[in-house]
Amino acid sequence: MIGSTNPNRSTNILKVLVVDDNHNLLTLMARVLEERGFHVVQATDGDTGRELLENEGYDLLLADIYMPGMSGLELLEHAHVLNEDMRVILMSSASFNEVRQAAARLGASAFLPKPFSPAELVSAVDRVFREGVTPRAASHHPD
């Protein structure tokens, strides 16, 4: 079983908040991550994601960059105000260098270009935990 990096929780299961306005993709990501042993909480927009971040602790935020309300970039900034070491993977179908650079500059642990396969999702998530990629490390070594 996957161990928790959050010492304030009694469980050893890592908790992931997944935020995306694409309901089908959101459901698929949650299922894939749950099958890997993660506890997954879902939100369909950035504002709901922000509320969930404020009320619960998460080991990983996985968020789309472009969605209604608060963007993934804004959500990333808010997550780091709450926990500067939270791992964050941002996703987008717009994979221009500017988007990737903005994500890295704001402290994303990784950037996942859409579309991606379940295996690519699992690989990205495993990498940020295995390599200990935290926001400070990511800003020095962007993907």
C-alpha positions as CSV (number, residue, x, y, z in Angstrom):
1,M,0.0,0.0,0.0
2,I,1.1,3.5,-0.7
3,G,2.3,5.4,2.4
4,S,1.2,8.9,3.4
5,T,3.5,11.9,3.4
6,N,1.1,13.8,5.6
7,P,2.0,13.2,9.3
8,N,-1.3,14.8,10.5
9,R,-3.4,11.9,9.1
10,S,-3.7,8.6,10.8
11,T,-4.2,6.7,7.5
12,N,-1.4,5.5,5.2
13,I,-3.4,6.1,2.0
14,L,-2.3,9.2,0.0
15,K,-5.2,11.6,-0.6
16,V,-5.5,13.2,-4.1
17,L,-7.8,16.1,-5.2
18,V,-8.6,15.9,-8.9
19,V,-10.1,19.0,-10.5
20,D,-11.3,19.0,-14.1
21,D,-14.4,20.3,-15.8
22,N,-14.5,17.3,-18.1
23,H,-16.7,14.9,-16.2
24,N,-15.7,11.8,-18.2
25,L,-12.0,12.5,-17.8
26,L,-12.5,13.3,-14.1
27,T,-14.3,9.9,-13.6
28,L,-11.6,8.1,-15.5
29,M,-8.7,9.7,-13.5
30,A,-10.4,9.0,-10.2
31,R,-11.0,5.3,-11.1
32,V,-7.4,4.8,-12.3
33,L,-6.0,6.4,-9.2
34,E,-8.3,4.6,-6.8
35,E,-7.2,1.3,-8.4
36,R,-3.7,2.3,-7.5
37,G,-4.6,2.7,-3.9
38,F,-5.2,6.4,-3.6
39,H,-8.1,8.1,-1.9
40,V,-9.5,10.4,-4.5
41,V,-11.8,13.4,-4.1
42,Q,-13.2,15.0,-7.2
43,A,-14.2,18.6,-8.1
44,T,-15.6,19.9,-11.4
45,D,-14.3,23.5,-11.1
46,G,-11.6,25.5,-9.5
47,D,-13.8,27.2,-7.0
48,T,-15.0,23.9,-5.6
49,G,-11.4,22.7,-5.6
50,R,-10.4,25.7,-3.6
51,E,-13.1,25.0,-1.0
52,L,-12.0,21.4,-0.7
53,L,-8.3,22.4,-0.3
54,E,-9.3,24.8,2.5
55,N,-11.2,22.2,4.4
56,E,-9.1,19.0,4.0
57,G,-5.4,18.1,3.7
58,Y,-4.2,16.5,0.4
59,D,-1.0,14.9,-0.7
60,L,-1.5,15.8,-4.3
61,L,-3.5,18.2,-6.4
62,L,-4.1,17.2,-10.0
63,A,-5.8,20.1,-11.9
64,D,-6.7,21.2,-15.3
65,I,-5.4,24.6,-16.2
66,Y,-8.4,25.9,-18.1
67,M,-11.8,25.5,-16.4
68,P,-14.7,27.6,-15.2
69,G,-14.1,29.8,-12.2
70,M,-10.6,29.6,-10.7
71,S,-8.0,28.3,-13.2
72,G,-5.6,25.5,-12.4
73,L,-2.8,28.1,-12.2
74,E,-4.7,30.1,-9.6
75,L,-5.6,26.9,-7.8
76,L,-1.9,25.9,-7.7
77,E,-1.0,29.2,-6.1
78,H,-3.8,28.9,-3.5
79,A,-2.7,25.3,-2.7
80,H,0.8,26.5,-2.0
81,V,-0.5,29.2,0.3
82,L,-2.1,26.5,2.3
83,N,0.8,24.0,2.0
84,E,3.9,25.1,0.2
85,D,5.1,21.5,-0.1
86,M,2.0,20.1,-1.7
87,R,2.7,18.2,-4.9
88,V,0.7,19.6,-7.9
89,I,0.4,18.2,-11.4
90,L,-1.2,20.5,-13.9
91,M,-2.9,19.3,-17.0
92,S,-3.9,21.0,-20.3
93,S,-4.5,20.3,-23.9
94,A,-2.7,23.6,-24.6
95,S,0.9,22.4,-24.2
96,F,2.6,25.6,-25.4
97,N,5.9,26.3,-23.8
98,E,4.4,29.4,-22.1
99,V,1.8,27.2,-20.3
100,R,4.5,24.7,-19.2
101,Q,6.8,27.5,-18.1
102,A,4.0,29.2,-16.1
103,A,3.2,25.9,-14.4
104,A,6.9,25.3,-13.5
105,R,7.4,29.0,-12.4
106,L,4.4,28.7,-10.0
107,G,5.8,25.5,-8.5
108,A,4.0,22.6,-10.3
109,S,5.6,19.3,-9.6
110,A,4.8,18.2,-13.2
111,F,2.8,19.1,-16.3
112,L,0.7,16.4,-18.0
113,P,-0.3,17.3,-21.6
114,K,-3.8,16.2,-22.6
115,P,-4.8,13.8,-24.0
116,F,-2.9,11.2,-21.9
117,S,-3.3,7.5,-21.3
118,P,-4.1,6.0,-17.9
119,A,-0.5,4.7,-17.9
120,E,0.9,8.2,-18.5
121,L,-1.3,9.5,-15.6
122,V,0.0,6.8,-13.2
123,S,3.6,7.4,-14.4
124,A,3.3,11.1,-13.6
125,V,1.8,10.6,-10.2
126,D,4.3,7.9,-9.3
127,R,7.2,10.1,-10.4
128,V,6.3,13.0,-8.2
129,F,6.1,10.8,-5.2
130,R,9.0,8.5,-6.0
131,E,11.4,11.3,-6.9
132,G,10.1,13.5,-4.1
133,V,9.4,16.3,-6.5
134,T,8.1,19.2,-4.4
135,P,7.3,22.7,-5.6
136,R,10.7,24.0,-4.8
137,A,12.5,21.2,-6.6
138,A,10.2,21.5,-9.6
139,S,10.8,25.3,-10.0
140,H,14.6,24.5,-10.3
141,H,14.1,21.6,-12.8
142,P,11.1,22.1,-14.9
143,D,10.0,19.2,-17.3
